[in-house]
Amino acid sequence: METIKRIEFNIADHAALKPAPINADWIIEGAPVARNALLSRSEDGSAFTLIWDCTAGLFEWRYSIDETVYILEGSVIVEDAAGGTRRLEAGATALFPAGSRAVWRVESYVRKVAFCRKPMPRGYLLAKKVAKAALRKVGLRKSGDDGMEMFDVAS
């Protein structure tokens, strides 16, 4: 019998945003004020989505999780550890992998949706890869059966 999963709906409302101070040791210049609100969380806790905004300031961000951002409003200039810079404006996306660092320069204001995921430990990923290969070998799993096919996107 198939388990019915409840779909969670949320409205990303400015009023729902709560203070989310940036680590004081990371602030390089200015007094940026950041806020966020949790929009959703996966059942296993390994992924969550939030809305985040921030006023003007210059700060470093250290990523302990994978974070994909989608800029909704405003802009930010991001500098990576190699010194490359990119302006992200409304409609832009970027992936900040766990372990990376970036310097964010918010000139006025930025608002984003952040899709966050805790990376799986390497040992788990290796075991998963071996198990998938074994299942494919005995015909219990198709190649490319990772969920991406429902979006018609190559994995």
N, C-alpha and C positions, 0 to 999 in steps of 0.2 A: 504494500500500500504506500502510495506517494505521500510524503509529508508536505503539507501546505505551509509555505513561508509567507509571513506577513510583510507587505511592502511598507516601508517607512517613508512618509512624506514630510517635508520641512519647507519653511519659507525663510530665505536668507534675508532677514530684516536688520537694518542698522540698529534698531532698538535692542536686539538680542545680543549684540556684541558686548563683551565684558573686557575689562582691562587685562592685558596680557603683556606685562612689562618685558622689554628686551633686557637680557642679562647686562648689567651695568658694566661689566668688564669688556663687553663686546662693542660698546658705543665709542666711536672715534670722535664724533663731532655732533653738536646740537643736542636736542632733548626730544628724540622721537617718542611719540606716544602710540603704542600698538594695542589693538583690541582683536578679539577673535570670538567665534562661536562654533561649537561643534555641530555639524549638520548630520553626520551619520558615522556609524562604526560597524565594522564587520562582526559577525557572530563570534569569530575566534579571536577578535581583538588585534589582528595583524594589520588591518587597514582602517583608515578613517578619513573623513573629509571635513574640512573646516573652511570658514570664511575668515579672512584676516584683513585688517587695514592698518595703515601707519601714516603718521604725519612726517614732516621733513626731518631729515637726519642722515648721518653717515654711520654705518655699523657693520661689523663682521657677523656673519651667521655661520654656525658650525652645524652640519647636518649629521644627526645620529640615525636618521631614517631616510628612505628614498622619498623625495617630495617632488611631485609634478605640480607646477603652478599654472593657472590660467588667469591672466590679468583682466579684471573687469572694468577698472576705472583708474585714471591717473597713469603714472609711469614711474619707473625705477631704472637706474643705471646699475648694472651688475658687473662686477669685476671678479673673474675666477682666479684661482691660485697661480695660474700661469701668466696672469697679467692681461688676458683678453677681456674686452669690455663689450657689453651689448645693452642697448636700451630696450626695455620691455614695456610696451604700451598696451592699451585695451585690445584684446584679441590675441595677444602673444602667449606662447607657452614655453616652458623651460623645465628640464629635469635636473634636479640637484640630487645626485646619488649619495647614499649614506657614506660618510667619511670625507665628503668634500667640504670646502669652505668657500665662501663668497663674501665680497664686500658690497653692501647695498647702499646706494646713494638715492635717497628719496628727496627729490627737490621740493615737492609740495605735499603730495598725497598719493597713496597707492592702495588699491583694494584688489584682493585676489581670492580665488578659490584654490585651496591646497588639497591635493589628493596624496595622502601619505600612506606609506607601507613599510612595515618592519621587515627588513631583509631576512630571509631564511638562513640558518647556519649552514656553512659549506658541507658539513657531514650529512645533514638532512637532504640537501640538494643532490649530493652524490647518490645517496640511498634511493631517492625518488627517481633519478635517472636510470639506475640499475633496475629498479622495479618496473618502470615503464617499458624498458627494453625487453625484460623477461615476459611481460604481458603481451607485448607485440609479437614476440617470437612464438608464443603458444596461441595466438589469434584472439586474445581477449581484449586487445586495445588496438585502435587504428593509429597510424602515423599521423601526427599533427592534431591529435585529439586533446587539445589543451584549453578549450573554451573560446579561442580566438575565432574559430570557424563561424560562430554565430554572428560575427560582425563582418565576415568576408574580408579579413585582414590577414596577411601573411605574418606568421609568428617569427 
